Amino acid sequence: MKILRIGAMLIAGVVVVAIGFWFYTEQFANPRVAQELLDQPDGNRARKVMLLTLPSGRRIPVNYYRKDDLVFAAADGNWWKELDGADFPVTLLVRGETLRGVARAILDDADYTREIFKKLRPNAIEGFGKLVEIRVGASSGDPSSS
């Protein structure tokens, strides 16, 4: 019985920490980073972090890697689920420049994800996170966007 109580307390502790982390990120950290990206588009952070506006209107700062008309982001949270299944319109703020395009979560190509993650997040734990691919200038009705 004592082991069950300890286990329950540990689970409750983990839940409280997870909720606290989410609250801190959403209410304090992300808004500060977003404001910094707006205020200092040539700053150090803006060289590796962009502001992504999702189809829901939610704006989040995310690390990015840009190659020509493709921009890649790594999702550690659940926000990538807004981009699952098709191409969805998004807006990006990259180093002070507003870009529009379509985004989709890459869930079925482990080799492609691994290749991009080597550039996007070379020090991250392999297999952690979801890859999001954004085609700049494409629209969700554009056949070349898929």
C-alpha positions in Angstrom: 0.0 0.0 0.0 2.9 2.3 0.8 4.4 1.7 -2.6 1.1 2.6 -4.3 0.9 5.9 -2.3 4.5 6.8 -3.3 3.8 6.0 -6.9 0.6 8.1 -6.9 2.6 11.0 -5.3 5.3 10.7 -8.0 2.7 10.7 -10.8 0.9 13.7 -9.3 4.3 15.5 -9.0 5.1 14.8 -12.6 1.7 16.1 -13.7 2.1 19.3 -11.6 5.6 19.9 -13.1 4.3 19.3 -16.7 1.4 21.7 -16.2 3.7 24.3 -14.6 6.1 24.1 -17.5 3.3 24.4 -20.0 1.9 27.4 -18.2 5.3 29.1 -17.9 6.1 28.5 -21.6 2.7 29.7 -22.9 2.3 32.7 -20.5 5.8 34.0 -20.0 8.6 32.5 -22.2 6.9 32.4 -25.6 5.5 35.9 -25.4 8.9 37.3 -24.4 10.7 35.5 -27.2 8.0 36.6 -29.7 8.4 40.3 -28.6 12.2 40.0 -28.9 11.8 38.7 -32.5 9.6 41.7 -33.3 11.8 44.2 -31.6 15.2 42.8 -32.7 14.8 41.2 -36.2 18.6 41.2 -36.6 19.3 39.9 -33.1 21.1 36.6 -32.3 17.9 34.8 -31.4 16.2 35.9 -34.7 19.0 34.1 -36.6 17.6 30.7 -35.4 14.1 31.4 -34.2 11.1 32.5 -36.2 7.6 33.4 -35.2 5.0 30.9 -36.7 1.3 31.7 -36.9 -0.7 28.5 -37.1 -4.1 28.1 -38.8 -5.8 28.6 -35.5 -4.2 32.0 -35.1 -1.8 30.8 -32.3 1.6 32.4 -32.7 4.6 30.5 -31.4 8.4 31.0 -31.6 10.2 28.0 -33.1 13.7 27.2 -34.2 13.9 27.0 -38.0 16.2 26.0 -40.8 15.7 27.6 -44.2 16.7 26.2 -47.6 15.5 28.2 -50.6 11.7 28.3 -50.5 11.5 25.6 -47.8 11.5 26.4 -44.1 11.7 23.6 -41.5 10.7 23.7 -37.9 10.9 21.1 -35.2 7.9 20.6 -32.9 8.4 19.3 -29.4 4.9 20.1 -28.3 1.5 19.2 -29.8 1.1 22.2 -32.0 2.2 20.2 -35.0 -1.2 18.4 -34.9 -2.8 21.5 -36.5 -0.6 20.7 -39.5 -1.4 17.0 -39.8 -2.9 15.5 -42.9 -2.6 18.2 -45.5 -1.1 21.6 -46.4 -2.3 24.3 -44.1 -1.8 28.1 -44.6 0.6 29.6 -42.2 2.4 32.9 -41.7 6.1 33.2 -40.7 8.1 36.1 -39.3 11.7 35.4 -40.3 14.3 38.0 -39.4 11.7 40.8 -39.7 10.3 39.5 -43.0 6.7 38.3 -43.1 6.3 35.2 -45.3 3.2 33.2 -46.2 3.1 29.6 -47.2 1.7 26.1 -46.5 2.9 23.8 -43.8 2.5 20.1 -43.1 3.8 17.8 -40.5 6.1 15.1 -41.9 5.2 11.9 -40.1 5.9 9.2 -42.6 9.5 9.8 -43.8 12.0 9.0 -41.1 15.1 9.4 -43.4 14.0 12.8 -44.6 13.3 13.9 -41.0 16.7 12.6 -39.8 18.5 14.4 -42.7 16.8 17.8 -41.9 17.1 17.4 -38.2 20.9 17.1 -38.6 20.9 20.7 -39.8 17.9 22.0 -37.8 18.8 20.6 -34.4 22.1 18.7 -34.6 22.4 18.3 -30.8 18.9 17.0 -30.1 18.1 13.5 -29.0 17.5 11.5 -32.2 13.8 10.5 -32.8 12.5 13.3 -30.5 10.1 15.9 -32.0 8.2 16.1 -35.3 9.4 17.8 -38.5 7.2 20.5 -40.0 7.9 21.5 -43.6 6.7 24.9 -44.8 6.7 25.8 -48.5 7.0 29.6 -48.7 4.9 31.3 -51.4 2.7 28.2 -52.0 -1.0 28.1 -51.2 -3.2 25.3 -50.0 -4.9 25.0 -53.4 -1.5 25.0 -55.2 -0.8 21.5 -56.7 2.9 22.1 -56.4 2.6 22.5 -52.7 2.2 18.8 -51.9 
